[in-house]
């Protein structure tokens, strides 16, 4: 049974449709990621699920609970880290956790939370003296203070440096180990790919596609982009291009001076053939790359748009 | 989690936040002290002397009536004679012009044409001292009239009022209590900026995502500000008493009632401002206007009687008027709970509080949730 089920959510602000029609369900224990460009409707969707915004239409069900009848119970079973890490600046890390703990009928011990978010050493520091990454970790700590089964993390890594982002990934993975369900939104494809069990790509208020990261990539056409540059001038490149086009696996090619771009359904075989040819002719090859397919490509393939971080 | 534990946590958290905010100390404690010291130096004559008025008397044609009046004037302790003997009208008028004396009193020329004339400097016409001397003189003439008519005084007024020369009330006492009232009021008027700040930083939204009881949170905040009010009263009183020789007669009960009513009304007004304000600046603007208007129209620095008559009705509706009165009742008159004026004042304050709160919560309700984020 899904821990969260969302059906046909709709929300408009005046003339602007923020969420056109969104449905999905989240299973216990998974990391479910919603990605999409700014203004795609990610945050509005999350805010409707979190009970902050009333949807114009659609249903939101937390197992047997819904907002109309069980708002207090839902609040106890979920934990939320909002996009703006809302913290009491003049309180210490520990005081923030203690205060939030007092709101709930049961809470996870503060020391345990501090350990999970690696802020034990900073527990007596005032929040305003924390770094961006530390603040974000505290915000996540507040989201888990009531030991919720379902945690919402709204762009937890936006604006953080790579190391700070990695720290937050660690926390998300720890939550997963504990069997918690996490609903994550992010800007970063890399993050979605690394952390999620399933990814939901949203654009213009609608779900573009929803599946595991691997399956999404799999679904894309099999052709891969290979780039190589020859060191013996344009003539060598033209000859190599001709040979490449003779192969059935090569779909098309593109040449700019001495560098060659080719799209092939079997990159290993194509390269093997090409290297055989260049070795025979004594051409030297520098810079070879096979472009890895990523969620970014999935996004581009499904929406026809460039991805911008 | 039971409510009392939640309330205790909310209260301690808000106490900590208040004491850690330097601005709170500055605006609620140091600023009133600075303001009080400045006013005391400018208007208090640098000392805590009791109220005194310097006068001179002209007795153009000494007669029985003028002699009697002169004798009585000499017995009034707050009147200080520039020259013990009556002077000529010319000299007296010159003194008034040069402001060597506060008032010149011209005694009646004959026993029957009993007109007593009071000459004051135009600049001082609305001043406290002028009012006081006029009051004293008026009373004296009334008594003289009664004496002439051979009547005994049937009705006697025993109330002492600040501006009419109750001689044990110094300006220090008056200003001190006014300043205390003003600072406590400002604590409430400006204190609610926290709500705007919390909303701006998403903390309101964040708390709404938890089962936290927001009514408890608000009550804890009120209690914290009430404590700040007590701290203000204690610190400012100590400075007033030891620095400026103010003499206090405290009635704890009426002081407590006035403080609670004041806490209610000014917090409610702050809450109302917060409901209209999207930014901290907007809130501060509103709070400043309200505070400025009331500061000068509620008898904080000078008695209300010094204001022009057409302004009097305005002063009579402002909550700060009654709050400052309440503070004075509790701190210097040691009275209040027995007088109906005190309770009417409390009632008017509570009315302000309730109306402000109702409008404020209505505004909060009608705004869509997304707009308050």
Interface residues (C-beta under 8 A of the other chain):
Chain A: X13 X50 X51 X52 X53 X54 X72 X75 X76 X78 X80 X82 X83 X84 X86 X87 X88 X90 X91 X95 X98 X99 X100 X102 X103 X104 X105 X126 X142 X146
Chain B: X1 X5 X6 X8 X9 X10 X13 X16 X17 X20 X21 X201 X202 X203 X205 X206 X207 X208 X209 X210 X211 X212 X213 X369 X370 X373
